[in-house]
Amino acid sequence: ILDAEPDASSVESHAYFKASGVVERIPVRLVTGALRDELLRSQFGRNKKSFAGRYVVLQPTRNFAPNVKVTLVWERGVKSKLGGVPTSDEQVQEYHVRDEFTAKLTCDRENEKEGCIPFADVWLQFSSPVEWRVAKAVRLEGPDGKKREPESIDKKDAIEGATVTSVKFKGPHAPK
């Protein structure tokens, strides 16, 4: 949160990322418009007016590797759109990039070399939480072409805004 809306070129000149294993500075790009508003809403759940200029969303100009330490450096000299006094102190914020996101499909089998038991449930497990609204859009397509919708494991998770770490596809399923 800032005191005033910053000048975009000033931010892009005086802010950068450092990442473990990368020698050079990683420039920032200011995220603006509808994408910025959507990202802020997803994090804070507020309406657009409450974000007016005081929140900055930065994007690195390159992707970070999973599971590394990242530092945002906000150098002195960042100015507001209104002019005024530029920042006089450097600020440093440390972050950690999460592990790579994965989704693992599991099912009951009679032995590890066989396919899934057709009458049993099939599970999709996520390596980190996923919003229910996103997870419920996943479909499991069987060999018969039929697409199945997932169910939340816990019914209280199946509400807007909730997150899940897995979903199940209720059996029976068409055999191969």
C-alpha positions in Angstrom: 0.0 0.0 0.0 1.3 3.4 -1.0 0.6 6.9 0.2 -0.1 8.0 -3.4 -0.4 6.5 -6.9 3.2 6.1 -8.2 4.6 7.2 -11.5 4.9 4.0 -13.6 8.2 4.8 -15.3 9.6 5.8 -11.9 8.6 2.4 -10.5 10.0 0.5 -13.5 13.3 2.5 -13.1 13.7 2.1 -9.4 12.2 -1.3 -8.5 13.5 -4.8 -9.4 13.6 -8.4 -8.3 16.6 -10.5 -7.2 16.3 -14.3 -7.3 18.5 -17.0 -5.8 20.8 -18.3 -8.6 20.3 -15.3 -10.9 23.1 -12.7 -11.0 21.4 -9.9 -12.8 18.5 -7.7 -11.7 15.1 -8.8 -12.9 13.1 -5.8 -14.1 9.5 -5.3 -13.0 6.5 -4.6 -15.1 3.5 -2.7 -13.6 0.3 -4.6 -14.0 -2.6 -2.3 -14.7 -6.3 -2.2 -15.7 -8.7 -5.1 -15.4 -6.0 -7.7 -14.7 -4.7 -5.6 -11.7 -8.2 -5.1 -10.3 -9.0 -8.9 -10.6 -5.7 -9.8 -8.9 -6.4 -7.4 -6.1 -10.0 -8.6 -5.7 -8.8 -12.2 -5.6 -6.4 -11.4 -2.7 -8.5 -8.8 -0.7 -12.1 -9.3 -1.9 -12.7 -5.6 -2.1 -14.4 -3.5 -4.7 -12.5 -1.6 -7.4 -12.9 1.8 -5.7 -10.9 0.6 -2.6 -7.9 -0.1 -4.8 -7.7 3.4 -6.3 -4.0 3.9 -7.0 -2.6 3.0 -3.7 -2.0 -0.7 -4.5 0.8 -1.6 -6.9 0.9 -5.0 -8.6 4.3 -5.9 -10.0 5.2 -8.7 -12.4 8.8 -9.8 -13.0 9.9 -9.7 -16.7 10.9 -13.4 -16.4 9.5 -16.4 -14.6 11.1 -17.5 -11.3 12.1 -21.1 -10.7 10.0 -23.0 -8.2 11.1 -23.0 -4.5 13.6 -20.1 -4.6 14.1 -17.0 -2.5 13.0 -13.8 -4.3 13.7 -10.3 -3.1 11.8 -7.2 -4.3 14.0 -4.1 -4.1 12.2 -0.7 -4.1 15.1 1.8 -4.5 15.0 5.4 -3.3 13.8 7.8 -6.0 10.3 6.4 -6.7 8.0 9.3 -7.5 4.2 9.7 -7.3 2.1 10.7 -10.3 1.5 14.0 -8.6 5.2 14.8 -8.4 6.2 15.5 -4.8 9.1 14.1 -2.9 10.6 10.9 -4.2 11.1 8.0 -1.8 14.3 8.6 0.3 14.9 5.1 1.7 15.4 1.8 -0.1 12.9 -0.9 0.9 13.5 -4.6 0.6 10.8 -7.3 0.8 11.7 -11.0 0.8 9.5 -13.7 -0.7 9.6 -17.4 -1.3 8.3 -18.9 -4.6 6.1 -21.9 -4.0 6.9 -25.3 -5.3 5.8 -26.2 -8.8 2.1 -26.8 -9.0 1.1 -30.4 -9.8 -2.1 -32.4 -10.0 -2.0 -36.1 -9.4 -4.8 -38.5 -10.4 -5.2 -41.5 -8.1 -7.6 -44.5 -7.9 -8.0 -47.8 -6.3 -6.4 -50.7 -8.2 -6.2 -54.5 -7.6 -2.5 -54.2 -8.2 -0.2 -51.5 -9.3 0.1 -52.7 -12.9 -3.7 -52.7 -13.5 -6.0 -49.9 -14.4 -8.5 -48.3 -11.9 -11.2 -50.4 -10.4 -14.2 -49.2 -12.5 -16.8 -49.0 -9.7 -14.4 -47.0 -7.3 -14.0 -43.3 -7.0 -11.1 -41.5 -8.8 -9.3 -38.6 -7.0 -7.4 -35.6 -8.3 -5.0 -34.2 -5.7 -3.5 -30.7 -6.0 0.0 -29.8 -4.7 -1.4 -26.5 -3.3 -4.9 -25.2 -2.6 -7.1 -24.4 -5.6 -10.3 -22.2 -5.5 -13.4 -24.4 -5.7 -14.7 -22.4 -8.6 -11.6 -23.4 -10.6 -11.4 -27.0 -9.4 -15.1 -27.7 -10.2 -14.4 -26.8 -13.9 -12.1 -29.9 -14.2 -13.6 -32.8 -16.1 -12.6 -36.5 -16.2 -13.3 -38.0 -19.6 -13.6 -41.8 -19.7 -12.9 -44.1 -22.6 -16.6 -43.9 -23.5 -16.3 -40.2 -24.1 -18.5 -39.3 -21.1 -17.3 -36.3 -19.1 -17.7 -36.3 -15.3 -17.8 -33.4 -13.0 -15.9 -33.5 -9.7 -17.3 -33.4 -6.2 -15.8 -31.6 -3.3 -14.6 -34.0 -0.6 -16.1 -31.8 2.1 -19.4 -30.2 1.3 -18.5 -27.0 3.2 -15.6 -26.5 0.7 -18.0 -26.4 -2.2 -18.9 -22.7 -1.8 -17.6 -19.7 -3.7 -14.2 -18.4 -2.4 -13.4 -21.7 -0.7 -10.2 -23.7 -1.6 -9.7 -27.4 -2.0 -6.6 -29.6 -2.2 -8.4 -32.5 -4.0 -11.6 -33.5 -5.7 -13.2 -36.8 -6.4 -15.0 -38.3 -9.4 -17.7 -40.6 -8.1 -17.6 -44.1 -9.5 -18.7 -46.2 -11.3 -16.6 -45.4 -14.4 -16.5 -47.0 -17.8 -13.8 -49.7 -18.0 -11.2 -49.6 -20.8 
